[in-house]
């Protein structure tokens, strides 16, 4: 092959295998057989691959490598290139990636349907002098390139509108009426007419490009479209960035967030389960603090849940200051693997863990005794070392260290005696026994605090060291040696403290021996009491009972007598019993229209009733509630609006069956009251709702099937729930949910909850729920209707969602055939449930408060606090009757105060539980838990 033989390279576009390349090859070689035509094919390139820049880059790289090979194989040969669509992208970017010196001479680069941007930078290639001419053939109706301009990053529509800038003779834009592939479509009977007329003269014959038509804007709309498409690049960038952000968010960020949230919920559940334990509450608070500080939970409900558990846990943790206050000043204690001293501040001592501590208050020192194994370097063996550390309690410094190495086993019986004659001198005695033998050695350590010196004396087992009763002399007796029995060695007591003193030998007499004894006489020195080194338990929690305070140890006789007339729990904790009916003024009393009883008769009956009660309603109003007889087997629930503290105003009388009816429940907002009735042979039972402000009575559209024994009203959501018994199933509850709509009370859901089977056959059961202790309870708090039932169970219920039109239609049709509306059993959704309250075998009484998220569960005198948001226990169980001998009897009243302190009234006393930290302070408190977990900047590692 000649080195100067010209080469033509053709490159096709996407979604094709380039069949036009073979047709062009035949046309060119027919016109000039000397041209070597090479067709570059890269296979089928999909639209998806075209949209993704990385795939385009790989295709460019592959073409550039092949082009380099052709250049190297044909040095000096001019190369003309014809390319279409995506091929224009491959060729232009491949040429830009080749060094200028390596580029061949390119007489002409023919582009058709080009996806390059109209502002493509040709300056670098032109500056090389190798690229002579760029011919850009455009299709003015090329819709494919409009999509490229608008949607594909780093591409454009130069094959539709041409290249911008100073094009002169280097760039020739030629415009044709046609689409993206009109270059390869036949004109008349000639399928290759376009290539034959417009490309072959340039590629085969090296002729100048024949001019074609100019670009026509086609009116104002076309101009606006072109202007808009010119700014498409930043829009595409934003679109791609948005798509990438969406993919990253939903493919990476959101899954990780959900994983972290799920892990956070598991940690929360574990921590919430530990809060009730005195031993684990510190771990629980630490876990909750990490979750809060990390911002794991973002919803208002989740943040409130974790904050409530955290603040009740924090309430039971003691700070380091509170714990250390139990240690007197000058104490030495062990904590977190170190030894600490409590003086003006807490200091960590650089001493090994002591075996014992002897405090010598007169000299202001403590003697610490430690033992460890040490290396004997010169003998390549190990010995045990007893070390006596004298610590200055006043200045918190180590005065002296006295180490003693030995090969035996310490008896661990140390005798420490300060001398009475010189309080700066301390004598320490201990024994070491051989490991393999019975011999022992007694050591005497004399410590002189004034001179900061110490002397150690070792006495073998065959020698007795005895002390003279005058507290001044010592004597050495050897009873095993007959010759030694005739003499003794004596020395002053200072011998044990000073090295310069020598012993002397004197004859042994019986009288002399009697003056000496084995122990130092008590008049010579007092033995110090061994104290040991206390271990500081920190972090530490305070037992739950310590948070309670008795505010009244015993009640008066009059207060005890009032138990026969206790306020209704269902009317609110501020309900009070009217002790003296003469204190009320009935002169302004009136009756609601439609009342059958006369006004005078009603006044007389009301004044004769026992236990009337006054409760609070909405907007600061007060109401009087009592019951009177209105006929045979019928009573009337009386509700009167109070004009002031004494005067009774408008009253309503609402009949109910005398056997089992008459219960009343006030809404949390104080605007409504639910009146329960009993089902009898002549009375349908059910309930009614009374608007307290007007006295209007509303009846439900569907009566519950059993007797009503609990109800709650959510005035904000216009929801009412009532509990009725289930025939033949003691302890079971049928919950009916209603919605208040104008003057209607419409049933929206019904669900039955059965108590666990107790093994008693149905026909042997007692009458349905006549045992009040077994009847479920219901309370509204924190937007949840909380049901308490056997066995030892709490269930939080939510308001049913309004029925869709399809459900309403089904309900209407079913009502044509059955008297009651048929609703799905799960129409009342559950929020949470808790079993095994550990309070007793009966149903727990519940106490809540509007605006508070805590709930008191109580059986007898046993109580426990729960979160109304998720049912997690906030405190351990506690028996109020065990707090004080006077706190006996049943719990009469439980109140949650505004600051969430708790007030309890028992038959024998009144109690108050301290309030936890306010919920809004929790983020600040958990941000710095150092006071609860650190001492002098050191965290516990135990």
Secondary structure, 3 states (H helix, E strand, C coil): CCCCCCEEEEECCCCCCCCHHHHHHHHHHHHCCCCEEEEECCCCCCHHHHHCHHHHHHHHHHHHHHHHHHHHHCCCCCEEEEEECHHHHHHHHHHHCCCHHHCCCECCEEEECCCCCCCCCCHHHHHCCCECCEEEEEECCCHHHHHHHHHCCCCCCHHHHCCCCCCCCCEEEEEECCCCCHHHCCECCECCHHHHHHHHHHHCCCCCCCCCECCCCCCHHHHHHHHHHHCHHHHHHHHHHHHHHHHHHHHHHHHHHHHHHHHHHHHHHHHHHHCCCCCCHHHHHHHHHHHHHCCCCCCHHHHHHHHHHHHHHHHCEECHHHHHCCCCCCCEEEECCEEEEECCCEEEECCCCCCEEEEECCCCEEEEEEEEEEEEHHHCEEEEEEEEEEEECCCCEEEEEEEEEECCEECCCCEEEEECCCCCEEEEEEEEECCCCCCEEEEEEEEECCCCEEEEEEECCCCEEEEECCCCEEEEECCCCCCHHHEEEEEEHHHHCCCCCCCEEEECCHHHHHCEECCCCCCCEEECCECCCEECCCCEECCHHHHEEEEECCCCHHHHHHHHHCCCHHHCCCCEECCCHHHCECCCCEECCCCCCCHHHHHHHHHHCCCCEEEECHHHCEEEEEEEEEECCEEEEEEEEECCCCEEEEEEEEEEECCCCCCEEECCCCCEEEEEECCCCCCCCEEEEEECCCCEEEEECCCCCCCEEEEEEECCCCEEEEEECCCCCCCCEEEEEEEEECCEEEEEEEEEECCCCCCCCHHHCCCCCCCHHHCCEEEEECCEEEEEECCCEEEEECCCCCCCHHHHHHHHHHHCCCCCCCCCCCCCCEEEEEECCCCCCCCCEEECCCCCCEEEEEECCEEEEEECCCCCECCCCEEHHHCCCCCCCCEEEEEECCCCCEEEEECCCEEEECCCCCHHHHHHHHHCCHHHHEECCEECCC
